[in-house]
Amino acid sequence: MLISRHLTGVMSVSAGQRINRHWHEVHQIVYPASGVIAVTTDDGTWIAPPNRALWIPAGAGHEHRFYGPTEFHSVAFDPEKYVVELRTPTVIAVSPLLRELIMTCSVPGDLPSHEVTRLEVVLIDQLRRSPEQALKLPTPRDQRLAEACALVEDDLTQVWTVTELGRRVGASERTLTRLFRTDMGMTYPQWRTQIRLHHALRLLAEDRPVTYVAHQCGWATPSAFIDVYRRTLGQTPGTYAAPVTR
């Protein structure tokens, strides 16, 4: 489904709300001031908590899902006017300057159009400089791999070895290890960390305590979860709950 209506603005949505699969003719950057946004395509799911943003290129078929009460800012860009070398959805880090640019451009108010254009130019320049974040969860193509991933995701507190998963899905350890690398572009331990982080971000969006999140997502201790969270996102999960205000 093509969505051609104006995509620049601010929207508040309730927890669990979805926007069904669609695409648009413009690039879009989506920034959650609160809550968590997940974008899913045929290739995988990208998830963005506050202080991260999602870049969605023109023409990319995708759907949204929101975790926790979410307020997000969206800015649309003409792909013929602004060239950005990001061909797939991407999670990017948001600096204080980029955050202010997104929030201002999403609600330009009475600013003259030429001033908005100048702000958009700076926004795109800052976007190009922003580091990408490893918050993509690829979609498995092989049926055996998909079944193995579903087993892990069904109960993150259970620690499966590749050998055990292989026995359950009818694949050798060597085959399953290869499938993780070829289908997912990562090792099994790396994928397991990603799926646990995705679930952790969803639970944090529901205001769950850090100790509860760590346990539900399979970390042995809260400190182990905090360490992985900090190394991935550059902050502690304890800072997550503070909404972005101006």
N, C-alpha and C positions, 0 to 999 in steps of 0.2 A: 504494500500500500504506500503510495506517495503521499507525504504530508507536505503541502505547499503553503500552509498558513505561516504567518510571521512567527519565527522561532526565537526571537530575542525577547527576553523578559525574565520575570521571577515567578516561580510557582511553588506553592506549598501542597504537599501530598501526605496522605496518611500511611502508616506502616503497612507493608504488604501490597500496596497498590502497584499495578503494572500498566505499562503502555505497550500494546501489542506490536508485533513486528511491522516495521515500516521503513521507509527510506526518504531522504530528501535531497534536493538538488544543490544544497549549500553545505559547506562545512559547518560544524557546530562544536562549541566548547561548552561543557556542562560542569558547573562547580557546585558541590553541595556545601552550603554554609552550615547545615546540620544534617544528621542522618547519613545513610550510605546509599549509593547508587550503583547498581550492577547493570552492565550492558552486555547482551549476549548476541553473538552472530553464529553462523555455522562453524566457525573456527574455534570459538571458545567464549569465555566469560571474563570480562574485566570488571574490577570492583574498585570504587573510589570512596574513601572516607573523607571527612573534612580535612582541609589543607592538601587535598589532591584534586585533580580535575580530569575529566574524560574528554579526549579529542575524538570526534566522530567524523570521518571524512565523508564528503558528498558521495552519494550512490551506494553507501554501505547499508545493506539490509540488517536491521537490528531491533531488539526489543529492550525495554527498561524494566527493572524491578527495584522497588524502594524498600529499604529496611529501616525501621524506626521512623518517627515523624520527620519528614525531610523537607527542607526548603532549599531549592536550587536555583542558581542563576544560569541563564543560557544566553549565548551570543552566537549569532549566525554570521557567516562570512561567504562572500561571493568567491567561488573557486577560481574564476577567471581574473579576479582582482588580487587575490591573496594566494600565493603559492606556498604550500607547506608540504615538506617531504615526509608526510606520515600517511601511508596508504591504508592502514588498518586502524581500528580503534586503539587508543593508547592512553594509559594513565600517566599523568605528568605531575611532578612536584610543583607546588604553588608557592612562590615567594610572596612576601607582603606586597610588593609592587604589582605583581601579576594579579593577586587577589583583588586589589583595589581597582585595577583596570577592568577586570571581568565584571565586578559589581557595578562600576560606573557605566560601562557600556551596555550592561543588561537593562539598566534603567536610566537612559540618558536625560530624561526630563526635558527641560527647556534648552538644553545645549544646542547651538546651531549645528547643522549637519556637517559643516567643514571641521568643526572642533571634534565631533564624534569620529570622523574619518581619521583625524590625526591620532586620536586615542587608540583607534583600532590598529593603526600602523605600529604604534608602540607595543600594543598587546601582542600582535603577531611576532614582533621582534623578540619580545620576552619569552613567548611560547617556544620559539626556535632555540632559545638558550636554556630552556628548562630541561632538567634530566628526566628521562623516562623511568618509570617505576615498574619493577617486576611483579605486577599484580594481575597477570593473565593466567587463567586456568584453561588450558587447551581442551578441546573436545576430542575424545578418543575415537578413532575411525574403526579400528579392528574390534570385532565383537568380543573376543576373549579379553582384550584390554578394557573394554567398556564394562564388562562384567566384574573384572578385578577392581576397577575403580569404584564401582557401585558397592562392592563388599566393604571397602575401606570407608567410604563416605557414610555408609549405613550406621557405623558405630566407630567414631574416631578414637574412642578410649581403648579399643582393641588394637594391639600391635601385630600386624600381619607381616610376615617375611615374604619375599618374592616367591620362595619355594612353596610356601603354604598357599599363596594366591594361585600359583600355577596349577597346583593339584586340584583346586576347586573349579578352575575354568578350563582345564584340559590343555595346558601349555607347560612346556618345560621352563625351568628358571632362566635358562639362556634365552629362550624365545621371548619370554615376558620382559626380561631386561632390555632386549633389543627393541621390543615394541614401545617401551617407555621412551627410549631415545629417539626412535624414528617417528612415532606418532605424536609424541608430546614435546620433543625437543629438550628433554630433561631426564634425569635419573629418577628412579622410584622414590628415594628419600627426598629429593627436591620437590617432586610432585606432591608427596604427602605433606611436606611443609606448606606448600601453596594451598592445598585444600583445607588444611587446618587454619591457616590465616584467613581465608575467605569466610569460613564459618565463624571464626573469632570476631571478625569485623561485624558480621550480622548480629551476633549476640551483644556486642558492645553497643550497637545501635539501639538495642532494646533495654539499655541501662543495666545490663547484667554485671555483677561484681567481677573483678579481674580473677579472683580465685575460682569462681564458678566457671568462667570462660576457659581458664587454663585446664580445669579438670574435664569439662565437656569436650574439649578439642584435643585431648590426648597428651597434654604435657604432664610430665611427672610432678613438676612443682610450678607454682606461680612465677618464681624467678626464672625458670627455664623459658616460660612463655614470654615474659617481659624482655628477656635477652633477644629472642628471635624477633619479636615485634620491633624492638629498638634498632636492631641491625637492618631490618627491612624498611622501616618507615621513618627512622631517624628521630623517634620520640617514644615515650612510654605510653602504654595503654591508659594509664591514669590521667593523661592529658587529653584523652579522646573526648571526654564528655563535655568539655567547654565549647559551646557554640561560638561560631565566628560572628562578632558584632562589629559595628562601625561607630 
